[in-house]
C-alpha cells in the first residue's frame, strides 16, 4: 500500500520589517510601547570631558537616553554636541538640545549634520532661556527661526533630504528623532494644547514637558491632549524632578514663571526637617533631599496611570546621583531591552 505523505506546512509570511526614523534607542523603546525614561546632564562651564563621563556613569543602565543641555540658563558651557559625542563613546544615548537663541538656520543645519556624523540620533528643539538671565546679558540673541519652524526644518532635512532652502542634501538627510518641549502650566492654559498640536503637525516625534507638580492641572491637560488625539501623533514624556530643599520649592512656586508648585508640596518639604537642629546643616540637607526623592517617586507612580503619557523626563538639576534611586523607587528599573 502506498504511503501517504503529510501535506507540507504552509509557508509563513516573513515578519514585516519595522522602519525607524532614526534607529535611536529612545525611538525603539517608544515604538515597542515601553514607558520611556530620559534624564538630563548639564555640561560643565569648562572643557573637562571627565565631568560628562562621570555623569554618564551615574545614569548608565537606568535611562533610555540622556538630554545634553545647550548653554542652559543662557550660561556658557561645554558644547551640547561635543558632550553628546562623549556620551556616544560611553555607550549612553544622548538627546542633544539645540536652541534658537544662539544659532541662525545655517548654523543649525550645519550642527545637525555634524551631530548625525558623530552618531547622535536624537535632537530636542528649543527656544532657549533669554540671554539677560545668563552670564553674558549683553549678548545678542539670534531667533532667526522659532522652535516650531526648527522642528519643521529638521523633519524636512530628515524625511525629504532637503536643506531649508530646498537644496538637496548629498547622501540623504540626517537620521534624527525630533523632540520639542511643552509647558502645560503657562498662561493662557486653554492654548497650551493647541501649541502642542502645532509642534506635532510640524513633525515632532516626542515631547518633554515642563516640571509637573500640579497633578490635577496636568491631568486636565492630558485629557485635552487625548480628546484631540495628539497622544497618537507624538509621544509625550512628563517632566519630573526632585526638590533639593524647602527654599527651592518656595522659589519655584513664587519666582519661576510658568511653574505651578502646590502649597502642599512646599509644606511637605518644610516639614521634612521638623525636629532637625537648625545648626545641623548636613542633616537638614539630607532630610530635604530624601523627601524630594520620595515626592518625585510618588509623582511618577501617579503619572504612569494617566492616559496618553508615554514616559517621564527626570530633571535632577546638577544632581544626577538622584536619578537611579528615583527610577528604582518608581519601579522602572531595570530598563527593558529595545526592539531590534
N, C-alpha and C positions, 0 to 999 in steps of 0.2 A: 504493500500500500504506500502511495506517495506521501511523503512528509509535507505537511502544510506549514509554511514558514509564517511567522508573525509579521504583520504589516510594519513597515519601517516607521519610526516615530516621525511625526510632522516636524518639519524644520521650524525652529523658533526664530522669530524676527529679532534681529540684533537690537539691543537696548539703544534708545535714542541717545545721541551724543549731546551733552549739555554744552552750550556755547556760553562762555563767560565774557563779560565786557573787559575785564582787567585780569582775571585769573588770581586776584588777590585772596589771601586767607579770609579777610573780612567778607568779601563778596561770597565766597564759598560757604561760610558759616551762615550767612543770611539766606542764601539760596536753599540750604538744607533745612531751614526752619528753626535753627537753633536761636536761643536768646543770647544775643551778642553782648560782649563786654569789651569796651575800649577804655583806655585811661589816657593820662596826659603827662608829658615830660616837658619841663621847662628848660631850654638850653641855658648855659651859663653866660655871664657877661665877661667872657674870656674865650680864648681859643683852646681851652683844655678839653680834649676829646674824652679824657678819662671820666669826666663828670657824666657824660652821656652814657658811657659804658657801665658805670656804677648804677645809674638809674635804670638802665635796661635790665641789669641783673635782678633788680628788685621786682620787676614786672614779668620776668620770664615765666612762662607756663600758666599765668593766671589771667592774661588778657588775650584777645584775638588780634588786637592792633593797638598801637600807641600813638596818639597825636603828638606832633612836634610843633610847638607854638612858634609863631612868626613875629619876633620882636613884641612879645606880649606887653601890655600896658604901655606901648609905644616907647619901650626901653631897648636900647641896642643890645642884642645878644648874638650868640653864635648862630649862623645861618640855619634856617629850618631844613633846607635841602641837604646841606653838609651833614647836619645832625641825623637826618633821615638815612643818608648813606651809611653812617656809622651804625645805625640800628640794623640795617640790612646785613652788614658784616657780622653783627652779633646774633643774627637769626631771629630778631624781633621785628615784626612788620610795622612800618611807620605809616601814619596818616599825616602827610605834610600840609601844614596850614599855609595859605597864601592870602595876603591882604591886598585890597585895592588901594590902601593908603600909600604904599611905598613903591608901586610899580605902574608904568603905563602898559598898554597891551603888548607892545613889542617885548618888553622885559618879561612879562608874564608868560608869553608863549615860548620864549627862549628858555626860561627856567623850567617850564613844564616838560619841554623836550629833554632838558638836562636831567630832570628828576627821573623820567622814564628810562633814560640811558643808564642811570645808576641803580636801576632795579626797584624804584619806588612805584607803587601801584595804586595809591590812594591819595587824593587831594581834598582838602576842605577849603572852600571858597568863602572868604570873609571880607567884611568892610574894614575892620581894624579899629582899635581904640584911637581916639583923637590924639594927635601928637602933643597937644597942650598939656596932657596928663603925664607925659614921659620925661626923659632926661634931655631931650632936645626940643623944648617947647616952641622954639623959633623956626623949626624945620617946616618946609612946605610939604603939604600932603599932595598926592597925585590925583586919585579918584578919576582917572581917565575913563574908566567904566565902573559900574557898580557891581555888587556881588551877584545879582541875578544875571546881568549881562556876562559876567565872568563864567558862571555856570553854563550858560548857553554857548559861549565861546569854546570852553573845554569839551563840551559834548560834540560840537561840530568838528573840532580837531580830531577827536577820537573816532566818531562814527562815520564822518564823511571824508576824513583825511584832508581837511582844508584849514589853512590859516584863516583868521578872521577876515582878511582882505579878499578871500576867495581863491587865493593861490593854493595849488596842490602841495601837500607835504610829501616830500620824497620818501618812499618806503612805507607810507601809511601813517596814521595818527598814533599818538601815544596811548597805550592801554592803561587807562586810569579810571578807577571808581570815583565818582564825583559826589562830594559831600557839601552840605551847606548847614548853616546854623538857623535856629528859630528861637524866639523868646515868647513863650506863651503868656507872659505876665506883663508885657509892656502895654501901655495905653495907646489907642483905644483897643480894649480886649476883643471887641467884635471883629476887628480887621486882622487879627493875628492869623486866623486860619486861611484867610484869603491871600495873605502874603506867602504862607506856606504853599498854597496852591500854585502861585506864580513860580516858586522855585522848583516845584515838581514838574510844572509844564516846561520850564527852561531846560530840564534834564537832570536834576539832582537824583542820585541813586539812594542816598541816605541823608538823614538829618540828625544833628546833635543839638539838643535844646539847652537853654539856659538852666542853671541850677534849679531843681524842683524842691521846694519846701512846702508850698501850699498845695496839698494833695487834692482838696476839693475843687480848687480852680483848675488844676491840671486835668482832673477827671472830666470837667466840663469842656475843656479844650479838646481832649482826645475824643469825647463824644461827637463834637462838631467835625473833627477830622474823619471819624468813621462814617458819620452821616453823609459826608461828601465823597466817601470812597478814596480819600487820599492815602490811607494806610496801605492800599493795594498798589499805589503808584510809587511810593517812596518809603523806605524803611526808617522808622523813627526810633531814635535812641534817646532816652530821657537823661538829662544831666543831673548827676548827684555829686555830693562832695561832703567830706567830714569837716565839721566845725572844729576849730582848734581851741577856742576859748569863748567865754561869755561875751567878752569885748568884741570879738569877731562877729558873733551873732548879732549883737546890737548894731554894729557898724553896717552890716549888710542889710539889716532891717531899716535903718534910719537914713543911710547915706548913699546907698547904691541904687541908681535909677534902674527901673525895670526889674527889680528884685523884690520878691514878697517872702518875708520870713515871719511866720506867725508868732504872736507873743508867747504862745505855749512852748514853742521850740526855744525861744530865748530864755524862758523861765526854767526849762529843764537844764540848760547849760549853766545858768546861775546857781541852781540848786546842786549841781554836781560837786561843788566844793563846800557844801554845808558840813561843818564840823572839821574842816581842814584849816589849820592855822594860817593866817594871812601872811606870816613871815616865811612859811614853808613853800616857797615858790615852785620848787620841783614837784612836790606832791600835788599842788594845785594844777600845775601844767599837765601832769599825768592824769588826774581826775577829769579835767576838761576834755582831753583828747580821747580818753576811753569812752566818755559819754558821747562825744562827737561821732565816733565809730559806731557805737550802738544805734544812734539815731539814723545814721546812713544805712546800716543793715536793715533796720525796720522799714525805711523808705523803699529800698529795693524790693523787699518782700511784698510790700503793698503795690508797687509799680508793676510787678510781674502779673498781677491779677487784672490789669487794665487792658481792655480790648484794643487791639491795633498797635500795641507797643512791641517793638522788635528787639529791644536791648537797652543797656544803660551805658552812659559815658561817665566815668568816675574822674572828677576833677579834684584831686588831692593836691592843692597848690603848694609846691615846694615841700611835699610830704609824701613822696612816692612809697615810703615804708608802710603807709596805711592801706595801700591798695590790696595787698594779699589778704590781710585779716578781714577786710570788707568782703572780698569775693568769696572767701571760705565761709564766713559767717552767714552770707546770704544764700548759701547752698549752690553756688555757681562754679565750684571747683570740685574735680578737675575739669578743665575745658574739654569739650568734645573734639574729636579729630575732624578736620574739614573734609568735605567730599572731594574726590579726585575729579 
